[in-house]
Amino acid sequence: MIEAVSSIATITFDGQLVTITRPKSARSYRIDQITGLQWRAAGLLYNGYLRLAVRGVADVRGKGGRVDLLRDELAAPFTRGNQPAFEQVRAAIEQALAQ
């Protein structure tokens, strides 16, 4: 199992199941439910995120139609310090999606 941890979310992947755990919730998705990933690298002034695109699950939209990463249970935000672990999880999920 591979895991990445930030102060907002933890994401784990065991080869078949991706789980995003937040302070008040935990959601798991089978790899065959995931249709893609969205990625933004962390910068000096903003967090990055790894976000799942899941069949049948709608985005959580905030003001201006943007995805609200703090409420979106499909997103795992992270800082620059956490980014290497999140890159490893992203690579593992992408590899599983490609198979």
C-alpha positions as CSV (number, residue, x, y, z in Angstrom):
1,M,0.0,0.0,0.0
2,I,1.2,3.5,-0.8
3,E,0.1,6.6,1.2
4,A,0.5,10.3,1.2
5,V,-0.4,12.5,4.1
6,S,-1.1,16.3,4.4
7,S,-2.7,18.4,7.1
8,I,-6.0,18.3,5.2
9,A,-6.2,14.8,3.7
10,T,-4.6,11.4,3.5
11,I,-4.8,9.4,0.3
12,T,-4.0,5.7,0.1
13,F,-3.8,3.2,-2.7
14,D,-3.6,-0.6,-2.3
15,G,-3.6,-1.4,-6.0
16,Q,-7.4,-1.8,-6.2
17,L,-8.9,0.8,-3.9
18,V,-8.2,4.5,-3.5
19,T,-9.2,6.0,-0.2
20,I,-9.2,9.7,0.7
21,T,-9.5,10.4,4.4
22,R,-10.3,13.8,5.8
23,P,-11.0,15.0,9.4
24,K,-14.8,14.3,9.1
25,S,-15.0,11.6,6.4
26,A,-13.3,8.8,4.5
27,R,-14.3,7.8,0.9
28,S,-13.0,4.8,-1.0
29,Y,-13.3,4.2,-4.7
30,R,-12.4,1.1,-6.8
31,I,-9.9,1.7,-9.5
32,D,-12.5,0.8,-12.1
33,Q,-14.7,3.7,-10.9
34,I,-12.0,6.3,-11.5
35,T,-12.1,7.9,-14.9
36,G,-9.1,10.1,-14.4
37,L,-7.0,12.4,-12.2
38,Q,-6.5,16.1,-11.9
39,W,-3.2,17.4,-10.6
40,R,-1.8,20.7,-9.6
41,A,1.6,21.1,-8.2
42,A,2.0,23.1,-5.0
43,G,3.5,26.6,-5.4
44,L,5.0,29.1,-3.0
45,L,1.6,30.8,-2.3
46,Y,-0.9,28.0,-2.9
47,N,-1.5,24.3,-2.2
48,G,-1.4,21.7,-4.8
49,Y,-3.9,18.9,-5.1
50,L,-4.6,15.4,-6.4
51,R,-8.2,15.0,-7.4
52,L,-10.0,11.9,-8.6
53,A,-12.6,12.0,-11.4
54,V,-15.1,9.3,-10.4
55,R,-17.9,8.0,-12.6
56,G,-21.3,9.2,-11.2
57,V,-19.9,11.6,-8.6
58,A,-20.5,15.3,-9.1
59,D,-18.0,18.1,-8.4
60,V,-18.4,20.3,-5.3
61,R,-18.5,23.8,-6.8
62,G,-18.0,27.0,-4.9
63,K,-18.2,30.6,-5.8
64,G,-17.5,31.3,-9.5
65,G,-18.0,27.7,-10.4
66,R,-14.6,26.6,-9.1
67,V,-14.1,23.3,-7.3
68,D,-14.0,23.9,-3.6
69,L,-10.9,21.8,-2.6
70,L,-11.5,22.2,1.1
71,R,-15.0,20.6,0.9
72,D,-14.4,18.4,-2.1
73,E,-14.1,14.8,-0.9
74,L,-12.5,13.8,-4.2
75,A,-9.6,16.1,-3.7
76,A,-6.5,15.7,-1.5
77,P,-4.8,19.1,-1.1
78,F,-1.1,19.2,-0.1
79,T,1.8,21.6,0.4
80,R,5.2,21.7,-1.3
81,G,6.7,19.7,1.5
82,N,4.1,16.9,1.0
83,Q,4.3,16.9,-2.8
84,P,6.8,14.1,-3.3
85,A,4.6,11.5,-1.5
86,F,1.5,12.7,-3.5
87,E,3.5,12.4,-6.7
88,Q,4.2,8.7,-5.9
89,V,0.5,8.0,-5.2
90,R,-0.4,9.8,-8.4
91,A,2.1,7.7,-10.4
92,A,0.8,4.4,-8.9
93,I,-2.9,5.3,-9.7
94,E,-2.0,6.4,-13.2
95,Q,-0.2,3.1,-13.8
96,A,-3.2,1.1,-12.5
97,L,-5.6,3.2,-14.7
98,A,-3.4,2.5,-17.8
99,Q,-3.7,-1.3,-17.3
